Amino acid sequence: MINVNNNKKRLFTATLFSVLISPSLIGLDTLIPKKKKRKKNPAAQIIENNFNTEQINHVNNHGQSPLTILPNDIQNEIGSYNEPIPLSGMPNDIINSLRELHQSEIFSKLRGKLPDCVKRPISLNLNNRNINDNDFQKLLYDIDTIPGMRNRIIKIVASRNNLTSIPQKIVLLRNLQCLRLNNNQITAIPESIGQLQNLQFLHLYNNLITAIPESIGQLKSLQFLDLHNNPIANPDEKQRLNRLLPNCHIEI
């Protein structure tokens, strides 16, 4: 015969015990680690805030999505983000969309290594941004801190700024094909310029350059060199450059 009273007592005792040792009642809930939600990559979140899923996934008749080139307003938002942005959590299509940048601060935000599958080249268009020598040096430093990034830079346009020199560190961009630094106050071309073996176009017109280093003759891939409107001292400089760069069109 089942003793109902004893069963009720046991049930009551078990219920009371479970309530008394409840973590929330005895303060242990603050000690038990809660499972953290995985934080979405900030750049991906910024993209989602500006594009809905249908727009991001849409591919037009030319095989291009809205992220073929990251829009300037989104670049500005990523560049002004107040925390580092890890490349490891950034979707490849977003990384691939960083192919034409107008916001140099993006490089100071990115952390980590570029995925091996992402190989699209990058052009920097920094025209008329009030960039000075220190800004340019910092940009090149930030690029160099991202493994794999320096090899992706193929074009830099930084005309109409406040540059007085060409940073030595620019020779690290071994795949650079086009360098436009016209309309600045650059006074000299560094001897190391000859290390840019893939450089094809060099625009330095409207500067303050007085002499051209012999090492410019090492630029065997150079097709176009524009030096007009510079106070070059040697009246025979054009003839010398034609000998150094016989396959290059030269404006001086």
C-alpha positions as CSV (number, residue, x, y, z in Angstrom):
1,M,0.0,0.0,0.0
2,I,1.4,3.4,-1.1
3,N,1.7,6.0,1.7
4,V,0.3,9.1,0.1
5,N,1.4,11.4,2.9
6,N,5.0,10.2,2.7
7,N,5.0,10.9,-1.1
8,K,3.6,14.4,-0.6
9,K,6.3,15.1,2.0
10,R,9.1,13.9,-0.3
11,L,7.7,16.0,-3.2
12,F,7.4,19.1,-1.0
13,T,11.0,18.6,0.4
14,A,12.4,18.2,-3.1
15,T,10.6,21.3,-4.4
16,L,11.7,23.4,-1.4
17,F,15.3,22.2,-1.8
18,S,15.4,23.1,-5.5
19,V,14.0,26.5,-4.8
20,L,16.5,27.2,-2.0
21,I,19.5,26.3,-4.1
22,S,18.4,28.2,-7.2
23,P,21.4,30.1,-8.5
24,S,19.4,33.3,-8.9
25,L,18.3,33.1,-5.2
26,I,21.7,32.5,-3.7
27,G,23.6,34.8,-6.1
28,L,25.4,32.1,-8.0
29,D,23.9,33.2,-11.3
30,T,26.4,36.0,-11.4
31,L,29.2,33.5,-11.2
32,I,28.0,31.1,-13.8
33,P,29.5,32.2,-17.2
34,K,26.8,33.0,-19.8
35,K,27.3,31.8,-23.3
36,K,28.4,34.8,-25.3
37,K,26.8,35.6,-28.6
38,R,29.2,35.7,-31.5
39,K,29.8,39.3,-32.4
40,K,29.2,40.1,-36.0
41,N,32.2,41.7,-37.9
42,P,31.7,45.5,-37.7
43,A,32.3,45.9,-41.4
44,A,29.8,43.3,-42.3
45,Q,27.3,45.0,-39.9
46,I,27.9,48.4,-41.6
47,I,27.3,46.8,-45.0
48,E,24.0,45.2,-43.7
49,N,22.9,48.6,-42.3
50,N,23.3,50.1,-45.8
51,F,22.1,47.2,-48.0
52,N,19.4,44.7,-47.4
53,T,20.1,41.0,-48.0
54,E,18.3,41.0,-51.4
55,Q,20.5,43.9,-52.6
56,I,23.7,42.2,-51.3
57,N,23.0,38.9,-53.0
58,H,21.7,40.4,-56.2
59,V,23.8,40.0,-59.3
60,N,22.9,42.1,-62.3
61,N,23.2,41.1,-66.0
62,H,26.9,42.0,-66.0
63,G,27.7,39.7,-63.1
64,Q,28.2,42.6,-60.7
65,S,26.8,43.1,-57.3
66,P,26.3,46.4,-55.3
67,L,29.6,45.5,-53.6
68,T,31.8,45.5,-56.7
69,I,33.2,48.7,-55.4
70,L,32.4,49.8,-51.8
71,P,30.5,53.1,-51.9
72,N,32.3,56.2,-50.5
73,D,29.8,56.7,-47.6
74,I,30.3,53.2,-46.4
75,Q,34.1,53.6,-46.7
76,N,33.9,56.7,-44.6
77,E,31.8,54.8,-42.0
78,I,34.3,52.0,-41.8
79,G,37.2,54.4,-41.7
80,S,35.7,56.3,-38.8
81,Y,34.8,53.2,-36.8
82,N,36.4,53.5,-33.4
83,E,37.6,49.9,-33.0
84,P,39.8,47.5,-35.1
85,I,38.0,45.5,-37.7
86,P,39.2,41.8,-38.0
87,L,39.6,40.6,-41.6
88,S,39.0,37.0,-40.3
89,G,35.2,37.7,-39.9
90,M,34.7,39.8,-43.0
91,P,33.0,38.0,-45.9
92,N,35.1,37.7,-49.0
93,D,32.7,39.6,-51.1
94,I,33.2,42.6,-48.8
95,I,37.0,42.3,-49.0
96,N,36.8,42.0,-52.7
97,S,34.7,45.2,-52.9
98,L,37.6,47.2,-51.4
99,R,39.2,47.5,-54.8
100,E,38.9,51.3,-55.2
101,L,39.4,53.1,-52.0
102,H,38.9,56.8,-51.3
103,Q,39.3,56.5,-47.5
104,S,42.9,55.9,-46.4
105,E,41.9,55.4,-42.7
106,I,40.4,52.0,-43.6
107,F,43.8,50.4,-43.5
108,S,44.4,51.6,-40.0
109,K,41.2,49.8,-38.9
110,L,41.8,46.4,-40.5
111,R,43.5,43.6,-38.5
112,G,44.6,40.2,-39.5
113,K,45.6,38.5,-42.8
114,L,43.9,38.7,-46.2
115,P,42.4,35.4,-47.2
116,D,44.4,33.6,-49.8
117,C,41.3,33.4,-52.1
118,V,41.0,37.2,-52.2
119,K,43.4,38.4,-54.9
120,R,41.5,41.4,-56.5
121,P,43.9,44.4,-56.9
122,I,43.3,47.7,-55.1
123,S,43.5,51.3,-56.3
124,L,43.7,54.2,-53.9
125,N,42.2,57.5,-55.1
126,L,43.2,60.2,-52.6
127,N,42.9,63.3,-54.7
128,N,42.5,66.6,-53.0
129,R,42.3,65.1,-49.4
130,N,44.7,67.6,-47.8
131,I,47.2,64.7,-47.2
132,N,50.7,65.7,-46.0
133,D,53.9,63.7,-45.8
134,N,53.1,62.2,-42.4
135,D,49.7,61.1,-43.6
136,F,51.2,59.4,-46.6
137,Q,53.9,57.7,-44.4
138,K,51.2,56.4,-42.1
139,L,49.1,55.1,-44.9
140,L,52.0,53.0,-46.2
141,Y,52.8,51.8,-42.7
142,D,49.2,50.7,-42.2
143,I,49.2,48.9,-45.5
144,D,52.3,47.0,-44.5
145,T,50.9,45.8,-41.2
146,I,48.2,43.8,-43.1
147,P,49.9,40.6,-44.5
148,G,49.3,40.3,-48.2
149,M,47.9,43.8,-48.6
150,R,51.0,45.5,-50.1
151,N,51.0,43.1,-53.0
152,R,47.4,44.1,-53.9
153,I,48.0,47.8,-54.3
154,I,48.4,48.6,-58.1
155,K,47.5,52.2,-58.3
156,I,47.9,55.3,-56.1
157,V,46.4,58.7,-57.1
158,A,47.3,61.4,-54.5
159,S,47.2,64.6,-56.6
160,R,46.4,68.0,-55.3
161,N,47.6,67.4,-51.7
162,N,50.3,68.8,-49.5
163,L,53.1,66.3,-50.3
164,T,56.7,67.5,-50.4
165,S,58.4,64.1,-50.8
166,I,57.8,60.6,-52.1
167,P,58.2,58.2,-49.1
168,Q,60.9,55.6,-49.3
169,K,58.4,53.0,-48.1
170,I,56.5,53.2,-51.4
171,V,59.1,50.8,-52.9
172,L,57.5,48.0,-50.8
173,L,54.5,48.1,-53.2
174,R,56.2,45.9,-55.7
175,N,53.1,45.5,-57.9
176,L,52.4,49.2,-58.2
177,Q,51.7,50.0,-61.8
178,C,50.5,53.6,-61.6
179,L,51.6,56.5,-59.4
180,R,50.0,59.9,-59.8
181,L,51.4,62.6,-57.5
182,N,51.0,65.6,-59.7
183,N,50.0,69.1,-58.3
184,N,51.9,68.8,-55.0
185,Q,55.1,70.4,-53.7
186,I,57.4,67.4,-54.2
187,T,61.0,68.6,-54.5
188,A,62.9,65.3,-55.3
189,I,62.5,61.8,-56.6
190,P,64.1,59.2,-54.3
191,E,66.9,57.0,-55.7
192,S,64.9,53.9,-54.6
193,I,62.2,54.7,-57.2
194,G,64.1,52.2,-59.5
195,Q,62.9,49.3,-57.3
196,L,59.3,49.7,-58.6
197,Q,59.9,47.3,-61.5
198,N,56.2,47.0,-62.4
199,L,55.6,50.7,-62.5
200,Q,54.1,51.7,-65.9
201,F,52.8,55.3,-65.4
202,L,54.5,58.0,-63.3
203,H,52.8,61.4,-63.2
204,L,54.8,64.1,-61.3
205,Y,53.9,67.2,-63.2
206,N,53.3,70.5,-61.4
207,N,55.7,69.9,-58.6
208,L,59.0,71.4,-57.5
209,I,61.4,68.8,-58.8
210,T,64.8,70.1,-59.9
211,A,66.7,66.8,-60.8
212,I,65.9,63.2,-61.8
213,P,67.9,60.4,-60.3
214,E,69.9,58.0,-62.5
215,S,68.0,55.1,-60.9
216,I,64.8,56.0,-62.9
217,G,66.4,54.2,-65.8
218,Q,65.8,50.9,-63.9
219,L,62.0,51.3,-64.5
220,K,62.0,48.9,-67.5
221,S,58.2,48.7,-67.4
222,L,57.6,52.4,-67.5
223,Q,55.5,53.5,-70.5
224,F,54.7,57.1,-69.6
225,L,56.6,59.7,-67.5
226,D,55.1,63.2,-67.0
227,L,57.4,65.8,-65.5
228,H,56.2,68.9,-67.2
229,N,56.0,72.2,-65.2
230,N,58.9,71.3,-62.8
231,P,61.9,73.6,-62.3
232,I,64.4,71.0,-63.7
233,A,67.8,72.6,-63.8
234,N,69.5,70.6,-66.5
235,P,68.4,71.8,-70.0
236,D,69.4,68.5,-71.5
237,E,67.4,66.4,-69.1
238,K,64.9,65.3,-71.8
239,Q,67.8,63.8,-73.9
240,R,69.3,62.0,-70.9
241,L,65.9,60.5,-69.9
242,N,65.3,59.4,-73.5
243,R,68.6,57.4,-73.3
244,L,67.7,56.0,-69.9
245,L,64.1,55.1,-70.9
246,P,64.1,54.4,-74.6
247,N,60.7,52.7,-74.6
248,C,59.0,55.4,-72.5
249,H,57.0,58.4,-73.6
250,I,58.4,61.4,-71.7
251,E,56.8,64.8,-71.1
252,I,59.1,67.4,-69.6
